[in-house]
Amino acid sequence: MSITKAVVWFRSDLRIHDNEALTQAISTATEVYPIYVFDTRMLSEYSEYSMRRVGKYRCRFMIEAVANLRSRLRSMGSDLIVRVGHPEEEIYQIASTLKSQWVFCNRERTPDEVAVQDSLEDKLWTVGQEIRYSRGKMLYYTQDLPFPITHTPDHFTAFRKEVEKVIPVREPIATPTTMRAMSHSIAAGNIPELADFGWEEYDHSSLPFPVLQGGETAGLEVLNQFVQAKPLVTLSGDRMDTECSYLGAYLSLGCLSPKMVYWKAKNASDGLVDRPKGIFFQLLIRDYLRLQVKKHGSQAFSRGGMRGRGDEHLMDDRKGLQTWKAALTGEPYVDAFMNQIDLTGYMPRIGRLSVAAYLVNQMGINWQMGAEYFESVLIDYDPCSNWGNWNLVAGVGGEYKDFSQYHIEYQCKKLDPDEAYLNRWHPQRSDHALIQDTRSAKQP
Ligand SMILES: Cc1cc2nc3c(=O)[nH]c(=O)nc-3n(C[C@H](O)[C@H](O)[C@H](O)COP(=O)(O)OP(=O)(O)OC[C@H]3O[C@@H](n4cnc5c(N)ncnc54)[C@H](O)[C@@H]3O)c2cc1C
């Protein structure tokens, strides 16, 4: 029997469960070579407004997630080949050396990621190989949608009505348990450390915040706790944090599949009526934003946003941005939220809405600067969820929403009547204040 070889290129799908690219590669080829490449363009470079594209929290989470993936693959009899560089070059080199037939990967939809996959596709073509794309990011399959992506409704409610009751969410595909060992000896490569990307180690285990360990194993534990209604933070009567699932980082890096989250929540047996409903709604918003960004393309990242609306009155005010980032605005909840994100890489949804609305409406600062800061610092950054939500708050999204009258204190007090959250995170009230020097020395 002739041996066929396939490379599996792991990207934002760092899991074994419900991973179509991996499963299809296993069922297509005799030998499968799983690979992950730390992309130095993302991990070492600066964005337009001079911020590191991947900050230390997400960087560490990514490293942990890759290490966890390697150990899971090893326990199945395989391994994970790890490289640091440009994925299209590293994978092309390995695929050429192996003389494999295909590279399997889950398709990305955002401009930077598409450029990388297109470039790899072109290179592979020159050596008679091809990419086989699968899907793995959304709750729904685009082929199940009752409209082409270009016709995705701009209004979320219209989108929801068209899909919610009409399309069933497919079940996760079966998780493979064993893999054939790789016969071609190829260096596995070391998993890099934080210092390799210019970050110092940090320890935030003393903070009133769960330490989110990267990887599928930890993600499945967080999901189990969520469906059993065991909040990760249980501080005195503080709803602001206990309402958070902390699933975002696992979904964004693909340590959890959205279908797995949906079905686990749905099948939870202890009468948790609201939680599965809530998470379904949130995962719908996530799909909606992904389709919106695909529909509107690079416009979603441009100043005029998806609507192509001019927002010339917003300023590229770097000093103002610094005040916002440093939690020095004087608006209590904004400063508390900004302190939390700086110290942990996380902020609850109401915080993201509040600080974004404040930056745009009160400070008159270009929303792209805020979006870039979130991109840099959020542990759960996802291009579509981040830039899509910023589009909405700035009023330049496909769907227009007016956040100009958004009353931060009124909204926050509803979740924080005793100011427990403020006492915990406001720089002047809390024991835990933003520590400027633990931020990257390189980050202005
Ligand atoms: C300005 C702004 C920027 C944001 N940037 C991101 C981002 O980079 N990555 C990200 O995952 N979410 C982002 N969100 C959406 C939302 O705030 C976070 O998903 C959520 O706060 C993460 O916390 P959690 O994991 O505890 O999730 P929960 O609040 O418990 O929600 C569960 C999950 O549902 C999804 N979800 C919920 N609300 C939204 C939403 N509005 N948009 C998209 N997905 C949603 C997420 O995957 C989330 O993990 C942003 C929101 C705003 C207003």
Ligand as a Chemical Component Dictionary entry (heavy atoms), coordinates in Angstrom:
data_LIG
# 
_chem_comp.id                   LIG 
_chem_comp.type                 NON-POLYMER 
_chem_comp.pdbx_formal_charge   0 
_chem_comp.three_letter_code    LIG 
# 
loop_
_chem_comp_atom.comp_id 
_chem_comp_atom.atom_id 
_chem_comp_atom.alt_atom_id 
_chem_comp_atom.type_symbol 
_chem_comp_atom.charge 
_chem_comp_atom.model_Cartn_x 
_chem_comp_atom.model_Cartn_y 
_chem_comp_atom.model_Cartn_z 
_chem_comp_atom.pdbx_ordinal 
LIG C1  C1  C 0 -15.410 46.912 22.414 1  
LIG C2  C2  C 0 -15.556 45.415 22.582 2  
LIG C3  C3  C 0 -14.516 44.570 22.221 3  
LIG C4  C4  C 0 -14.648 43.187 22.365 4  
LIG N1  N1  N 0 -13.589 42.361 21.996 5  
LIG C5  C5  C 0 -13.745 41.006 22.067 6  
LIG C6  C6  C 0 -12.690 40.138 21.646 7  
LIG O1  O1  O 0 -11.631 40.561 21.190 8  
LIG N2  N2  N 0 -12.895 38.792 21.774 9  
LIG C7  C7  C 0 -14.063 38.271 22.249 10 
LIG O2  O2  O 0 -14.193 37.044 22.339 11 
LIG N3  N3  N 0 -15.088 39.085 22.600 12 
LIG C8  C8  C 0 -14.963 40.417 22.537 13 
LIG N4  N4  N 0 -16.001 41.225 22.929 14 
LIG C9  C9  C 0 -17.313 40.621 23.259 15 
LIG C10 C10 C 0 -17.548 40.291 24.752 16 
LIG O3  O3  O 0 -17.403 41.428 25.525 17 
LIG C11 C11 C 0 -16.611 39.187 25.243 18 
LIG O4  O4  O 0 -16.766 38.041 24.423 19 
LIG C12 C12 C 0 -16.883 38.757 26.661 20 
LIG O5  O5  O 0 -16.871 39.870 27.513 21 
LIG C13 C13 C 0 -15.811 37.778 27.105 22 
LIG O6  O6  O 0 -16.061 37.403 28.424 23 
LIG P1  P1  P 0 -16.441 35.894 28.753 24 
LIG O7  O7  O 0 -15.475 34.987 28.082 25 
LIG O8  O8  O 0 -16.559 35.792 30.222 26 
LIG O9  O9  O 0 -17.770 35.669 27.998 27 
LIG P2  P2  P 0 -19.363 35.855 28.323 28 
LIG O10 O10 O 0 -19.628 37.263 28.564 29 
LIG O11 O11 O 0 -19.678 34.873 29.423 30 
LIG O12 O12 O 0 -19.941 35.334 26.963 31 
LIG C14 C14 C 0 -19.745 33.981 26.516 32 
LIG C15 C15 C 0 -19.081 33.938 25.153 33 
LIG O13 O13 O 0 -19.977 34.399 24.139 34 
LIG C16 C16 C 0 -19.276 35.160 23.152 35 
LIG N5  N5  N 0 -19.758 36.559 23.209 36 
LIG C17 C17 C 0 -20.511 37.134 24.181 37 
LIG N6  N6  N 0 -20.819 38.408 23.865 38 
LIG C18 C18 C 0 -20.239 38.648 22.669 39 
LIG C19 C19 C 0 -20.171 39.782 21.802 40 
LIG N7  N7  N 0 -20.776 40.933 22.100 41 
LIG N8  N8  N 0 -19.446 39.685 20.687 42 
LIG C20 C20 C 0 -18.818 38.528 20.340 43 
LIG N9  N9  N 0 -18.852 37.427 21.100 44 
LIG C21 C21 C 0 -19.547 37.473 22.257 45 
LIG C22 C22 C 0 -17.810 35.098 23.522 46 
LIG O14 O14 O 0 -17.186 34.039 22.831 47 
LIG C23 C23 C 0 -17.855 34.816 25.021 48 
LIG O15 O15 O 0 -16.709 34.174 25.507 49 
LIG C24 C24 C 0 -15.865 42.630 22.852 50 
LIG C25 C25 C 0 -16.910 43.501 23.220 51 
LIG C26 C26 C 0 -16.750 44.865 23.092 52 
LIG C27 C27 C 0 -17.892 45.769 23.497 53 
# 
loop_
_chem_comp_bond.comp_id 
_chem_comp_bond.atom_id_1 
_chem_comp_bond.atom_id_2 
_chem_comp_bond.value_order 
_chem_comp_bond.pdbx_ordinal 
LIG C1  C2  SING 1  
LIG C2  C3  SING 2  
LIG C2  C26 DOUB 3  
LIG C3  C4  DOUB 4  
LIG C4  N1  SING 5  
LIG C4  C24 SING 6  
LIG N1  C5  DOUB 7  
LIG C5  C6  SING 8  
LIG C5  C8  SING 9  
LIG C6  O1  DOUB 10 
LIG C6  N2  SING 11 
LIG N2  C7  SING 12 
LIG C7  O2  DOUB 13 
LIG C7  N3  SING 14 
LIG N3  C8  DOUB 15 
LIG C8  N4  SING 16 
LIG N4  C9  SING 17 
LIG N4  C24 SING 18 
LIG C9  C10 SING 19 
LIG C10 O3  SING 20 
LIG C10 C11 SING 21 
LIG C11 O4  SING 22 
LIG C11 C12 SING 23 
LIG C12 O5  SING 24 
LIG C12 C13 SING 25 
LIG C13 O6  SING 26 
LIG O6  P1  SING 27 
LIG P1  O7  DOUB 28 
LIG P1  O8  SING 29 
LIG P1  O9  SING 30 
LIG O9  P2  SING 31 
LIG P2  O10 DOUB 32 
LIG P2  O11 SING 33 
LIG P2  O12 SING 34 
LIG O12 C14 SING 35 
LIG C14 C15 SING 36 
LIG C15 O13 SING 37 
LIG C15 C23 SING 38 
LIG O13 C16 SING 39 
LIG C16 N5  SING 40 
LIG C16 C22 SING 41 
LIG N5  C17 SING 42 
LIG N5  C21 SING 43 
LIG C17 N6  DOUB 44 
LIG N6  C18 SING 45 
LIG C18 C19 SING 46 
LIG C18 C21 DOUB 47 
LIG C19 N7  SING 48 
LIG C19 N8  DOUB 49 
LIG N8  C20 SING 50 
LIG C20 N9  DOUB 51 
LIG N9  C21 SING 52 
LIG C22 O14 SING 53 
LIG C22 C23 SING 54 
LIG C23 O15 SING 55 
LIG C24 C25 DOUB 56 
LIG C25 C26 SING 57 
LIG C26 C27 SING 58 
# 
